[in-house]
Amino acid sequence: MWPSAATPLLPLLFLAALPAGVLAGDVLETTGFSQCVSDPQVQVTAFNVQYNKNTRNLVFDLAGTSKVAQKVTAELVVSAYGKQIYTRSFDPCSLGLSEICPVPAGTFSTNGELPIPSQYASEIPAIAFSVPDLAGNVKMELKNSDGQAVGCIESTVGNGSTLQMPVISYVAGGIALAALVFSGIASIAAGGHPGASTASPTFGEVVGHFQGVAMTGMLSVNYPQVYRSFTTNFAFSTGLISWGGLQNSIDSFRKHTGGNLTDDNYPYLKNQATLVYNDGTTNTSSSSSSSFLRRGLDSALHLAARQSVHVNDNGTSTSIGSGSSSSSSSSGTTKQSHLVSGIEGYAEALSIPQANTFMTILLVWAIIVAAIIVGILLFKVILEAWGLCGKLPKSLESWRKRYWWRMAKAIVNLILILYGAWTLWSIYQFTAGDSWAAQVLAGVTWGVFTLTLAFFTWRIWRKAQYFKKLEGDTSGLYEDKETWVKYSLFYDNFQKKYWLFFVPVIVYMFARGCVIAGANGHGTVQVGGQLIVEAVFLILLLWTRPYQRKSGKWINIVIHVVRVVSVACILVFVEELGIAQTTQTIVGVILIVVQAVLTVVLAILIAVNALITCIKENPHRRARKEAEKANMNRDFDNLTPLDPRNSMLMEPMAQHDTSYKPGFETSYKPSFVPSPVFGDGKGRYDPVPAREGTPASSVRKSRFDEHANLVSGAASMGMRDRSTSQRGMSPPRQQPRLPDVDFGYVDRR
């Protein structure tokens, strides 16, 4: 008995540990409804039920139409996480509901307040009122006197607590902003030093992780509502931002360019639609705790102003209300069912019409680009003012001169980060969009972005080939400052031998976007294709480990391991496999915990890197100082004989000739050392060895004679020159001669 009774509560126990606030109080309420039979005789048009734990009262609103007058009985089935926990059949007449006893032909409506017996109220676990995104379901089937189903409605039960919380999006956005600021500070501190990599996690890595979480929520599978709500918090990383004014402008643009706004516009999603997913669960587009609480207060005020139906525990009626029309029901009762799945369900859960998705990301990108341009120009003005008042640091001086290129580099970096999401939304616009102008913009912008990345790839490859031809390798990409400043955003964190690894990264982002958008509506194909893409890239990452820093290697490996595990777990949600809803919910909670923990770890690492940067000496500055010192020492070591410093630095040198007898040596003290035609790089000459069979004395004598001849010849040449000049005759053309070097030979015999 215990295992079967405890199984439905396992998801509740897991979900209770999640950080979701309870703003709606001890209230359970249905959120929208859907018809569960085709062509019903009794069609429900409004349905809303609220249960208050403290008062144990069930407040309901019901309205609809009937083709014929007939007496019906209702069968109520309540489920939690796929398990039936409560079933009851009742006759509306026994409860005193005269409005539907019998159901009249035409329209009808009824409402009231029913106290729930204590034996039934005690069966509802207290955790059900606090668990986020409660996967509860209530189904009411109407049967005629013959037992045939003449009407059926199904609705999701929620408690107002959800993981689709703005605060989670703000925290995630703050983490991404902190990574961006840290990367900018590290870049300025490096001062454009060639080869300087950024400590992980970088801004691109953080946003890439958020995009991975968001894209896993776009697949066409039966997600638990709690996981679907969690993934929508990271939609901003793909460019989807729910902004009412922006959506209304896009609706107007689509209306004038061939769009169909009948049931695909912002007001419809915000106020009239109830999203119904493939598994029968529902979700309103404004599914926040505050809106739930507001609806509860509105309903309570409305019910206080009308008569109520009071039913004793034995089921006998004590008073009957007169009822009201469907227009007087709470805001949740007039919404229409809107069947969604996959990308459409993900976007419309944010109150973004599926046909508006590409235009949303396009306008958000344009706003960010405008902010980048304004911010850089403002910083340029500040630097100019600083330069007039005082001397700028060397790092900022370089930034000041290259601000136009910095602006272009920032925009290209934004294109690189959003390329995968841009591919996804462009392909989705081609397949599901209705505005010809939006489709043209999608094709043109995606083509421009692709050509931009292809151009930079070509330029980097050409530079690499140039350096390889000039120096024998591609180290110039990291050592040449001009090349580094222009193109390093693509390969700055990769090792020199893996400078081209950014190409597989771009291909990976492109393939992931194509699989998700191209196979939309086919969950099995999406999961299988994405699993292959993620696994291949992880294998490539483990094989090469291309990052310069160890932190970059392991952080990126962990991020991609989490992605592969996440996609593998999504196989549990594929409808064809028929996995139990309880198991699906547990797996969904595990995914939430793993992805949330990784997000927290990235935030901690960003804070640690910022702290290290503040208290530790800048390694790039230290490297520059060491390089300058090494260059200075190398200058002293590489002095040439013609260097003007040579006369001061050279010391008298002596050379020993091993071919001579011991004790014989040559010494010279030149005031000027000629170019080393026959000597080495430091002006030293090896003595000419003696020929075989020639006595050493004759060698010394011949050398003394040669020296004497040179000296006398030089003296007589000078005398001839002076005598010639004194007679007014032009001096003869002089021939090249050896410099006057005093070779002193000492005979110590």
C-alpha positions in Angstrom: 0.0 0.0 0.0 2.8 2.5 0.9 4.7 2.5 -2.4 1.6 2.9 -4.5 0.4 5.7 -2.2 3.7 7.5 -2.0 4.5 7.4 -5.8 2.4 10.5 -6.6 4.1 12.4 -3.9 7.7 11.9 -5.1 7.6 14.7 -7.6 6.2 17.0 -4.8 9.1 16.1 -2.5 11.6 17.0 -5.2 9.9 20.2 -6.2 9.6 21.3 -2.6 13.4 21.9 -2.6 13.2 24.4 -5.5 13.6 28.1 -4.6 10.1 29.3 -5.6 8.2 31.8 -3.6 4.5 31.2 -2.7 2.7 34.5 -3.4 -0.8 33.1 -3.9 -1.4 31.7 -0.4 -3.1 28.4 0.4 -5.2 28.4 -2.8 -5.5 26.0 -5.7 -7.1 27.2 -8.9 -7.7 25.9 -12.4 -5.9 27.7 -15.2 -7.9 27.6 -18.4 -9.6 24.6 -19.9 -9.8 22.5 -23.0 -12.5 20.3 -24.6 -11.8 16.6 -24.3 -14.5 15.3 -26.6 -15.2 16.2 -30.2 -18.6 17.7 -31.2 -20.1 17.8 -27.7 -23.8 18.3 -27.1 -23.0 20.4 -24.0 -20.1 22.7 -24.7 -18.5 24.6 -21.8 -17.5 28.2 -22.5 -16.3 29.2 -19.1 -14.9 27.2 -16.2 -13.0 28.3 -13.1 -12.6 26.5 -9.8 -10.8 27.7 -6.7 -10.1 25.8 -3.5 -9.0 27.6 -0.3 -7.1 25.4 2.2 -8.0 27.5 5.2 -11.8 27.7 4.6 -12.1 24.3 2.8 -14.5 26.0 0.4 -14.6 25.3 -3.3 -15.6 28.3 -5.4 -16.7 27.6 -9.0 -17.9 29.3 -12.1 -19.4 27.3 -15.0 -21.1 28.5 -18.2 -21.8 26.9 -21.6 -24.3 26.0 -24.3 -26.4 22.9 -24.9 -28.0 21.7 -28.1 -31.0 20.1 -26.3 -32.4 20.2 -22.8 -31.3 17.1 -20.9 -30.5 15.8 -17.4 -26.8 15.1 -16.9 -24.6 13.7 -14.2 -21.0 14.8 -13.7 -18.0 12.7 -13.1 -15.0 14.5 -11.6 -11.5 13.1 -11.8 -8.5 14.8 -10.1 -5.0 13.7 -11.1 -1.5 14.7 -9.9 1.6 13.9 -12.0 -0.3 11.4 -14.1 -1.8 9.5 -11.1 -5.6 9.7 -10.2 -5.9 10.8 -6.6 -9.6 11.6 -6.5 -12.7 10.4 -8.4 -16.3 11.3 -7.6 -19.7 11.3 -9.5 -22.5 13.6 -8.5 -25.8 14.8 -9.7 -26.2 18.6 -10.0 -29.8 18.3 -8.8 -28.7 16.7 -5.5 -26.5 19.7 -4.9 -29.3 22.2 -5.6 -27.7 23.5 -8.8 -31.0 24.4 -10.4 -29.4 26.2 -13.3 -28.1 22.9 -14.7 -30.8 20.6 -13.4 -31.6 19.8 -16.1 -29.3 21.5 -18.5 -31.4 23.9 -20.6 -31.3 24.2 -24.4 -29.2 27.2 -25.2 -26.9 29.1 -22.9 -26.6 28.4 -19.2 -24.4 29.5 -16.3 -24.0 28.7 -12.6 -21.6 29.6 -9.8 -21.4 29.0 -6.2 -19.4 28.0 -3.2 -19.2 24.4 -1.9 -17.7 23.3 1.4 -15.4 20.3 1.0 -15.9 17.5 3.6 -12.9 17.2 6.0 -12.3 13.5 5.0 -11.6 14.7 1.4 -9.8 17.9 2.3 -7.3 16.0 4.5 -6.3 13.9 1.5 -4.7 17.0 -0.2 -1.1 17.1 0.9 0.0 20.5 2.3 3.0 20.5 -0.1 0.6 20.8 -3.1 0.0 24.4 -2.1 3.6 25.5 -2.3 5.3 23.3 -4.9 6.0 25.4 -8.1 4.2 24.6 -11.3 2.0 21.9 -9.8 1.2 19.2 -12.4 -2.4 18.8 -11.3 -5.3 18.1 -13.6 -9.0 18.1 -13.1 -11.4 16.5 -15.6 -15.1 16.8 -15.6 -17.2 14.6 -17.9 -20.9 15.2 -18.4 -23.1 12.1 -19.1 -26.7 11.9 -20.1 -29.3 9.4 -18.6 -28.1 6.7 -21.0 -24.5 7.0 -19.8 -23.2 8.6 -23.0 -20.7 11.4 -22.7 -22.3 14.7 -24.0 -19.6 17.0 -22.8 -16.1 17.0 -21.3 -13.6 19.6 -20.1 -10.1 19.3 -18.8 -8.1 21.9 -16.9 -4.8 22.2 -15.1 -4.7 23.0 -11.4 -2.1 25.4 -10.1 -1.2 27.1 -6.9 0.2 30.3 -8.3 3.8 29.4 -7.6 6.0 29.0 -10.7 9.6 29.0 -11.7 8.8 31.4 -14.6 9.9 34.3 -12.4 11.4 37.6 -13.5 13.8 37.5 -10.7 15.5 34.5 -12.2 15.9 36.3 -15.5 17.3 39.3 -13.7 19.9 37.2 -11.8 20.9 35.4 -15.0 21.2 38.7 -16.8 23.3 40.1 -14.0 25.7 37.2 -14.2 26.1 37.7 -17.9 26.6 41.5 -17.4 29.3 40.8 -14.7 31.1 38.5 -17.2 30.9 41.2 -19.8 32.3 43.8 -17.4 35.1 41.5 -16.2 36.1 40.7 -19.8 36.2 44.4 -20.7 38.3 45.3 -17.6 40.7 42.4 -18.4 41.0 43.6 -22.0 41.8 47.2 -20.9 44.3 46.0 -18.3 46.0 43.9 -21.0 46.4 47.0 -23.1 46.1 45.2 -26.3 49.0 43.0 -25.4 49.4 40.3 -28.1 48.6 36.8 -26.9 46.7 37.9 -23.8 43.7 35.5 -23.2 40.7 36.2 -21.0 40.1 34.1 -17.9 37.1 31.8 -18.0 34.2 32.0 -17.8 34.0 34.7 -20.4 30.9 36.6 -21.5 30.5 34.3 -24.6 30.8 31.2 -22.5 28.1 32.4 -20.0 25.7 33.5 -22.7 26.4 30.2 -24.5 25.4 28.3 -21.4 22.2 30.3 -21.1 21.4 29.7 -24.8 21.8 26.0 -24.3 19.3 26.0 -21.4 16.8 28.1 -23.4 17.1 25.9 -26.6 16.5 22.7 -24.7 13.1 24.1 -23.7 12.1 24.6 -27.4 12.0 21.0 -28.4 8.6 19.5 -29.4 8.4 17.0 -26.5 6.1 16.7 -23.4 8.1 18.6 -20.9 6.9 18.8 -17.2 5.5 22.3 -16.7 8.1 23.0 -14.1 11.0 22.5 -16.5 9.2 24.4 -19.3 8.8 27.3 -17.0 12.4 27.2 -15.8 13.8 27.3 -19.3 11.8 30.4 -20.3 13.8 32.4 -17.8 16.8 32.2 -20.1 14.9 33.3 -23.3 16.7 36.7 -23.2 20.0 35.0 -24.2 18.4 34.1 -27.6 17.0 37.6 -28.1 13.4 37.0 -27.0 12.3 39.7 -24.6 8.7 40.1 -23.7 7.9 43.8 -24.1 4.3 44.8 -24.8 5.1 48.0 -26.7 7.6 46.2 -28.9 5.1 43.4 -29.7 2.3 45.8 -30.6 4.7 47.6 -33.0 5.6 44.3 -34.6 1.9 43.3 -34.9 1.3 46.6 -36.8 4.3 45.9 -39.1 3.0 42.4 -39.9 -0.5 43.7 -40.5 0.8 46.0 -43.2 3.1 43.3 -44.8 0.7 40.4 -45.2 0.5 39.0 -41.7 -2.6 37.3 -40.3 -3.4 38.6 -36.8 -6.6 36.7 -36.1 -5.3 34.6 -33.3 -1.6 35.5 -33.6 -1.1 38.8 -31.9 0.0 40.2 -28.6 -3.4 41.2 -27.1 -4.9 37.8 -27.9 -2.1 35.9 -26.1 -2.0 38.3 -23.2 -5.8 38.5 -22.4 -7.7 35.8 -24.3 -5.7 32.7 -24.9 -5.0 29.6 -22.7 -2.0 27.7 -24.0 -2.7 24.0 -24.2 0.2 21.7 -24.8 0.3 18.2 -26.4 0.1 16.4 -23.1 -3.1 18.3 -22.1 -1.5 20.6 -19.7 -2.4 24.3 -19.9 -0.6 27.5 -19.2 -1.8 31.1 -19.4 0.6 33.5 -21.1 0.6 35.7 -18.0 1.3 32.8 -15.7 2.9 34.8 -12.9 2.2 34.6 -9.2 1.1 38.2 -9.1 -1.4 37.8 -11.9 -2.7 34.7 -10.1 -3.1 36.6 -6.9 -4.9 39.4 -8.7 -7.3 37.0 -10.3 -8.0 35.5 -6.9 -8.7 38.8 -5.3 -11.0 39.9 -8.2 -12.9 36.6 -7.9 -13.2 36.9 -4.2 -14.6 40.5 -4.5 -17.0 39.3 -7.2 -18.2 36.3 -5.2 -18.8 38.5 -2.1 -21.4 40.5 -4.1 -23.5 37.6 -5.2 -25.5 34.8 -3.6 -23.8 31.5 -3.0 -24.7 27.8 -2.9 -24.0 26.2 0.5 -23.9 22.5 0.7 -23.7 20.5 3.9 -21.2 17.6 4.4 -24.0 15.2 3.7 -24.6 16.8 0.3 -28.0 18.4 1.0 -28.5 22.0 -0.1 -29.3 24.8 2.3 -29.5 27.7 -0.1 -29.3 28.2 -3.8 -27.9 31.2 -5.7 -29.5 32.8 -8.6 -26.4 32.5 -10.8 -24.8 34.9 -13.3 -23.7 35.0 -16.9 -20.4 33.9 -18.2 -19.3 37.5 -18.6 -19.3 38.0 -14.9 -16.8 35.3 -14.2 -13.2 36.0 -13.3 -10.7 36.9 -15.9 -9.4 33.3 -16.4 -12.8 31.9 -17.4 -13.2 33.7 -20.7 -10.0 32.6 -22.3 -9.9 30.4 -25.4 -7.9 27.2 -25.8 -4.8 27.6 -28.0 -3.0 24.4 -28.9 0.8 24.9 -29.0 4.0 22.9 -29.0 7.7 23.2 -29.5 9.1 26.7 -30.5 5.6 28.2 -30.7 4.7 27.1 -27.2 8.1 28.4 -25.8 7.7 31.8 -27.4 4.0 32.3 -26.6 4.6 31.3 -23.0 6.4 34.7 -22.9 3.4 36.4 -24.6 5.4 36.7 -27.8 3.4 35.6 -30.9 5.2 32.9 -32.8 5.1 35.0 -36.0 6.8 37.9 -34.1 9.9 35.9 -33.0 12.3 36.9 -35.7 11.3 40.6 -35.6 11.7 40.6 -31.9 15.3 39.4 -32.0 16.0 41.8 -34.9 14.8 44.8 -33.0 16.5 43.7 -29.8 19.8 43.3 -31.7 19.3 46.8 -33.2 18.8 48.3 -29.8 21.9 46.6 -28.4 24.0 47.8 -31.4 22.7 51.4 -30.9 23.7 51.2 -27.3 27.2 49.9 -28.2 27.7 52.8 -30.6 26.5 55.4 -28.2 28.5 53.9 -25.3 31.8 53.8 -27.3 31.3 57.3 -28.6 30.6 58.6 -25.1 33.7 56.8 -23.8 35.7 58.4 -26.6 34.5 61.8 -25.5 35.5 61.1 -21.9 39.0 60.0 -23.0 39.4 63.1 -25.1 38.5 65.3 -22.2 40.8 63.3 -20.0 43.6 63.7 -22.5 43.2 67.5 -22.4 43.3 67.6 -18.7 46.1 65.1 -18.1 48.1 62.2 -19.5 46.2 59.1 -20.4 47.4 55.6 -19.4 49.1 53.7 -22.2 46.4 51.1 -22.4 43.6 53.8 -22.8 45.7 55.7 -25.3 45.7 52.7 -27.6 41.9 52.3 -27.1 41.4 56.0 -27.8 43.1 55.8 -31.2 41.3 52.6 -32.3 37.8 53.4 -31.1 36.3 52.9 -34.6 37.7 49.5 -34.8 36.7 48.7 -31.2 33.1 49.6 -32.2 33.2 47.3 -35.3 34.8 44.6 -33.2 32.1 44.8 -30.6 29.4 44.4 -33.2 31.1 41.5 -34.8 31.5 39.8 -31.4 27.7 40.3 -30.9 27.1 38.6 -34.3 29.3 35.7 -33.3 27.5 35.2 -30.0 24.0 35.4 -31.5 24.8 33.5 -34.7 23.3 30.2 -33.5 20.1 31.8 -32.2 19.9 34.0 -35.4 20.0 30.8 -37.5 17.2 29.3 -35.5 14.9 32.2 -35.7 15.6 32.9 -39.3 14.8 29.3 -40.3 11.7 29.4 -38.1 10.6 32.6 -39.8 10.9 30.9 -43.2 8.7 28.0 -42.1 6.2 29.6 -39.8 6.2 33.3 -40.5 3.4 35.1 -42.4 4.9 38.5 -43.2 6.8 38.7 -46.5 8.8 41.7 -45.2 9.9 39.7 -42.1 11.0 36.8 -44.3 13.0 39.1 -46.5 14.7 40.7 -43.5 15.4 37.2 -42.1 17.1 36.1 -45.3 19.1 39.3 -45.8 20.4 39.6 -42.2 21.3 35.9 -41.9 23.2 36.2 -45.2 25.0 39.3 -44.0 25.9 37.7 -40.7 27.2 34.6 -42.4 29.2 36.6 -45.0 30.7 38.7 -42.1 31.9 35.6 -40.3 33.1 34.1 -43.5 35.1 37.3 -44.4 36.8 37.4 -41.0 37.6 33.7 -41.3 39.2 34.3 -44.7 41.2 37.3 -43.5 42.5 35.3 -40.5 43.4 32.4 -42.7 45.3 34.7 -45.1 47.1 36.3 -42.2 48.1 32.9 -40.9 49.4 31.8 -44.3 51.4 35.1 -44.6 53.0 34.5 -41.2 53.6 30.9 -41.9 55.4 31.8 -45.1 57.4 34.6 -43.5 58.3 32.9 -40.1 57.6 29.3 -40.6 54.5 29.1 -38.3 51.4 31.1 -37.4 52.7 32.6 -34.2 52.3 36.0 -35.8 48.6 35.9 -35.2 49.4 36.1 -31.5 52.6 38.2 -31.6 51.8 40.9 -34.2 49.9 43.6 -32.3 48.1 45.0 -35.3 46.8 41.5 -36.3 45.9 40.7 -32.7 43.9 43.9 -32.1 41.9 43.3 -35.3 41.1 39.6 -35.3 41.9 38.1 -31.8 38.2 38.0 -30.8 37.9 34.8 -32.8 40.9 32.9 -31.4 42.2 34.8 -28.4 41.4 32.0 -25.9 42.7 29.1 -28.2 46.2 27.8 -28.3 48.5 28.8 -31.1 48.2 25.4 -32.8 44.4 25.5 -32.6 43.9 29.1 -33.8 41.4 27.8 -36.4 39.1 26.1 -33.7 36.6 29.0 -34.0 35.4 27.5 -37.3 34.1 24.3 -35.6 32.4 26.5 -33.0 30.6 28.5 -35.7 29.6 25.3 -37.5 28.4 23.8 -34.2 26.1 26.8 -33.5 24.8 26.7 -37.1 24.0 23.0 -37.0 22.2 23.3 -33.6 20.0 26.1 -34.8 19.2 24.2 -38.0 18.2 21.0 -36.2 15.9 22.7 -33.7 14.2 25.0 -36.2 14.2 22.7 -39.2 12.7 19.7 -37.3 10.2 21.7 -35.3 7.1 19.6 -34.5 9.1 16.3 -34.6 10.5 15.8 -31.1 12.3 12.6 -31.8 14.2 14.0 -34.7 15.0 17.1 -32.8 16.4 15.2 -29.8 18.3 12.7 -31.9 19.8 15.4 -34.1 20.8 17.7 -31.3 22.3 14.8 -29.3 24.5 13.9 -32.3 25.6 17.6 -32.7 26.4 18.0 -29.0 28.2 14.7 -28.7 30.4 15.3 -31.8 31.4 18.7 -30.5 32.1 17.3 -27.0 34.3 14.6 -28.5 36.2 17.2 -30.6 36.6 19.4 -27.5 38.0 16.5 -25.4 40.3 15.4 -28.2 41.9 18.8 -28.9 41.4 20.8 -25.6 42.2 23.9 -27.6 41.9 26.5 -24.8 45.1 28.3 -23.6 44.1 28.3 -19.9 43.4 25.3 -17.9 40.3 27.0 -16.5 39.0 27.5 -20.0 39.6 23.9 -20.9 37.7 22.4 -17.9 34.9 25.0 -17.7 34.0 24.5 -21.4 34.2 20.7 -21.1 31.9 20.8 -18.1 29.4 23.1 -19.9 29.3 20.8 -22.9 29.0 17.7 -20.7 26.0 19.2 -19.1 24.5 19.9 -22.5 25.0 16.4 -23.7 23.5 15.0 -20.5 20.6 17.4 -20.7 19.7 16.4 -24.3 20.1 12.7 -23.4 17.6 13.2 -20.5 15.2 14.9 -22.8 14.7 11.5 -24.5 12.6 10.7 -21.4 10.1 13.4 -22.5 9.6 12.0 -26.0 6.0 11.0 -26.3 6.7 7.8 -28.4 8.6 6.3 -25.5 5.6 6.4 -23.2 7.6 7.3 -20.0 5.4 7.8 -16.9 4.7 11.4 -16.0 6.1 10.9 -12.5 9.5 9.8 -14.0 9.4 12.7 -16.4 8.8 15.2 -13.5 11.7 13.8 -11.5 14.0 14.0 -14.5 12.9 17.5 -15.2 13.7 18.5 -11.6 17.1 16.9 -11.9 17.8 18.9 -15.0 16.8 22.1 -13.3 19.1 21.4 -10.4 22.1 20.5 -12.6 21.7 23.6 -14.8 21.0 25.9 -11.9 24.1 24.6 -10.0 26.2 25.1 -13.1 24.9 28.7 -13.4 25.8 29.3 -9.7 29.3 27.9 -10.3 29.9 30.2 -13.2 28.8 33.2 -11.1 31.2 32.2 -8.3 34.0 31.8 -10.8 33.4 35.2 -12.2 33.5 36.7 -8.7 36.8 34.8 -8.0 38.4 36.0 -11.2 37.4 39.6 -10.4 38.9 39.3 -6.9 42.1 37.9 -8.3 42.3 40.7 -10.8 42.1 43.3 -8.1 44.6 41.8 -5.7 47.1 40.2 -8.1 49.7 41.8 -10.3 48.5 42.0 -13.9 50.3 39.2 -15.7 50.2 41.0 -19.0 52.0 44.0 -17.5 54.6 41.8 -15.9 55.1 40.0 -19.2 55.7 43.4 -20.9 58.3 44.4 -18.3 60.1 41.1 -18.7 60.0 41.4 -22.5 61.5 44.9 -22.3 64.2 43.7 -19.9 65.0 40.8 -22.2 65.2 43.1 -25.2 67.7 45.3 -23.4 69.9 42.4 -22.5 69.7 41.1 -26.0 70.9 44.5 -27.3 74.0 44.2 -25.2 74.7 40.7 -26.2 74.3 41.4 -29.9 76.7 44.4 -30.2 78.5 44.6 -33.5 82.0 45.8 -34.0 80.7 48.9 -35.8 78.5 49.8 -32.9 79.6 53.2 -31.5 79.3 51.7 -28.0 82.0 49.2 -28.9 84.9 51.5 -28.2 83.7 51.9 -24.6 82.6 48.4 -23.9 85.4 46.4 -25.6 88.2 45.3 -23.3 91.7 44.3 -24.4 91.5 40.8 -25.7 94.1 38.2 -26.1 94.0 35.1 -28.2 96.0 31.9 -27.8 97.0 30.0 -30.8 97.3 26.3 -30.1 99.3 25.7 -33.2 102.2 27.7 -31.7 104.5 26.5 -29.0 103.4 27.1 -25.4 104.0 30.7 -24.2 103.4 32.2 -27.6 100.3 34.5 -27.7 99.1 37.5 -29.6 97.5 40.5 -27.9 96.1 43.7 -29.4 94.3 46.7 -28.1 92.4 48.2 -31.0 90.8 51.6 -30.6 88.7 50.8 -33.6 87.7 47.3 -34.8 86.7 46.9 -38.4 83.9 44.9 -39.9 84.4 41.2 -39.2 85.2 40.1 -42.7 87.4 37.3 -41.5 86.5 37.3 -37.9 83.5 36.5 -35.7 80.7 38.8 -34.5 82.7 40.4 -31.7 85.7 41.6 -33.7 88.1 38.7 -32.8 90.4 37.3 -35.4 91.8 33.8 -35.4 95.6 33.8 -36.2 96.6 32.2 -39.5 97.9 28.7 -38.7 101.4 27.8 -39.9 101.9 25.8 -43.0 103.1 22.3 -42.8 106.9 22.1 -42.9 107.5 25.7 -42.2 109.4 26.5 -39.0 107.7 28.7 -36.5 110.6 31.2 -36.6 110.2 31.7 -40.3 106.5 32.2 -39.9 107.1 34.9 -37.3 109.7 36.5 -39.4 107.6 36.6 -42.5 104.8 38.1 -40.5 107.1 40.8 -39.0 108.3 41.6 -42.5 104.7 41.9 -43.8 103.9 44.1 -40.9 106.9 46.3 -41.5 106.1 46.6 -45.2 102.5 47.6 -44.4 103.6 50.3 -42.0 106.3 51.7 -44.3 104.0 51.6 -47.3 101.4 53.5 -45.4 103.8 56.1 -44.3 105.3 56.6 -47.8 101.7 56.8 -49.2 100.9 59.6 -46.8 104.1 61.4 -47.8 103.4 61.1 -51.4 99.9 62.4 -50.9 101.1 65.4 -49.0 103.8 66.2 -51.6 101.4 65.8 -54.4 98.9 68.1 -52.8 101.6 70.7 -52.1 102.5 70.9 -55.8 98.9 71.5 -56.7 98.6 68.2 -58.4 95.6 66.0 -57.9 96.3 63.1 -55.7 96.2 59.7 -57.3 93.2 57.5 -56.8 93.6 55.5 -53.6 93.1 51.8 -53.5 91.3 50.0 -50.7 93.7 49.0 -47.9 93.5 47.2 -44.6 93.1 49.3 -41.5 96.0 50.3 -39.4 96.0 47.6 -36.8 99.1 47.2 -34.6 99.7 43.5 -34.4 102.2 43.1 -31.6 104.0 39.9 -31.6 106.1 39.0 -28.6 108.8 36.5 -28.7 109.2 35.1 -25.2 111.8 32.5 -26.0 
